[in-house]
């Protein structure tokens, strides 16, 4: 089962069987978001220990123990087992992940994904059937607090054009 079977326009991607529809949908979403092809692949049955750093899109179907760092996309296949600290732009997972995830853009968990660990991301989507055990912190990168002085001045500043009514008549 390959996620990246052939290049097609996501708007015109055919939907065939239920199984193929999920994978085609994933392919279309990844291409629509990033437009990159998979640049590296850790296949089913492959065990990797260490640190992976890359730019672009990487797909993991095997076992990985260590760390993953990228500004790009990480695709985690249904048979994948990852025990790692993950720092990515976007992650789309159908596999098992044990460890903390920090995503700059979003985390997508597709059934039957299992995630044991914390998530820090501005967006999270989770399909029915996903198992998530952990904590989540969601904050937009573009949200800024006003300095306390500005808030105090705004609250204490005089308000004009307000009529005061006394009594309830």
C-alpha positions in Angstrom: 0.0 0.0 0.0 1.7 3.2 -1.1 0.6 6.6 -0.2 2.3 8.3 -3.2 1.2 6.1 -6.1 1.3 8.7 -8.9 1.0 12.4 -9.4 -2.6 13.5 -9.8 -4.4 16.8 -9.4 -6.0 16.6 -5.9 -9.2 18.2 -7.2 -9.6 15.4 -9.8 -8.3 12.5 -7.8 -10.7 9.5 -8.2 -12.1 7.8 -5.2 -12.3 4.0 -5.6 -12.5 1.6 -2.6 -12.8 2.7 1.0 -9.2 1.7 1.7 -7.8 3.5 -1.3 -10.0 6.6 -0.6 -8.3 7.2 2.7 -4.8 6.9 1.2 -5.7 9.0 -1.8 -7.2 11.6 0.5 -4.0 11.7 2.5 -1.9 12.0 -0.7 -4.2 14.8 -2.0 -4.0 16.7 1.3 -0.3 16.4 1.5 0.2 17.6 -2.1 -2.3 20.4 -1.6 -0.5 21.6 1.6 3.1 21.3 0.4 3.4 20.1 -3.1 6.5 18.1 -2.3 7.1 14.4 -3.2 8.4 12.0 -0.6 12.2 12.5 -0.5 13.0 9.7 1.9 11.3 6.4 3.0 11.8 4.1 5.9 10.1 0.9 4.8 8.1 -1.8 6.6 10.5 -4.1 8.4 13.3 -1.5 8.6 14.5 -0.5 12.1 16.2 2.9 12.5 17.9 4.3 15.6 19.2 7.9 15.7 18.3 11.4 14.6 16.7 12.3 11.3 16.9 15.9 10.1 15.5 16.8 6.7 13.6 19.3 4.6 10.6 18.1 2.5 8.4 15.1 3.0 9.4 11.8 4.6 7.3 8.7 5.0 8.0 6.1 7.7 6.5 2.6 7.6 9.0 0.8 9.8 10.4 1.3 13.3 12.2 4.5 14.4 13.8 5.2 17.8 15.3 8.6 18.4 14.5 12.1 17.1 12.9 13.6 14.0 13.5 17.2 13.1 12.1 19.0 10.1 10.2 22.1 8.9 8.5 19.8 6.4 6.0 17.0 6.5 6.2 13.6 8.2 4.0 10.8 7.1 3.6 7.9 9.5 2.2 4.7 8.0 -0.2 2.3 9.7 2.5 -0.3 10.4 5.0 2.3 11.7 6.1 2.3 15.3 7.9 5.5 16.4 9.5 6.1 19.8 10.9 9.6 19.4 10.9 13.3 20.1 9.3 14.7 17.0 9.7 18.3 15.8 8.0 19.0 12.5 6.1 21.4 10.3 3.2 19.0 9.8 2.6 15.4 10.8 0.0 13.0 9.4 -0.1 9.7 11.2 -1.9 6.4 10.9 0.7 4.5 13.0 1.9 4.3 16.6 3.9 7.1 18.1 5.3 7.2 21.7 6.9 10.5 22.5 6.3 14.3 22.4 5.4 16.1 19.2 5.9 19.7 18.5 4.4 20.9 15.2 4.6 24.4 13.7 1.6 23.9 11.5 -0.6 20.9 12.4 -1.0 17.4 13.6 -3.4 15.0 11.8 -4.2 11.7 13.4 -6.0 9.2 11.1 -7.5 6.0 12.3 -6.1 3.6 13.5 -3.3 5.9 14.9 -2.1 5.6 18.5 -0.3 8.5 20.2 1.1 8.3 23.7 2.7 11.6 24.5 2.2 15.4 24.5 1.4 17.5 21.5 2.2 21.2 21.0 0.6 22.5 17.8 -1.7 25.3 16.6 -4.0 22.8 14.9 -5.0 19.2 15.7 -7.4 16.9 13.9 -8.3 13.4 15.0 -10.5 10.9 13.3 -12.8 8.6 15.1 -11.0 5.5 16.2 -7.7 7.2 17.1 -6.3 6.5 20.5 -4.6 9.6 22.1 -3.1 9.4 25.6 -1.4 12.6 26.6 -1.5 16.4 26.9 -2.1 19.0 24.3 -1.1 22.6 24.1 -2.6 24.7 21.3 -1.6 28.3 20.8 -1.5 30.3 17.6 1.9 31.7 16.7 0.4 35.0 15.7 -1.3 35.7 19.1 0.5 38.4 21.1 -0.4 39.7 24.5 -0.6 43.4 24.9 1.8 45.0 27.4 0.2 45.3 30.8 0.7 49.1 30.7 -1.4 49.4 27.5 -4.2 47.4 29.0 -4.2 49.5 32.2 -4.3 52.7 30.3 -7.1 51.4 28.1 -9.2 50.4 31.1 -8.5 53.6 33.1 -8.8 56.0 30.2 -11.9 58.3 30.2 -14.9 57.1 28.3 -16.9 59.8 26.5 -20.5 59.8 25.1 -22.0 57.6 27.9 -25.2 58.7 29.4 -25.7 57.7 33.0 -29.2 56.8 34.0 -30.2 56.7 37.7 -33.1 54.7 38.9 -35.3 52.2 37.2 -38.3 54.5 36.7 
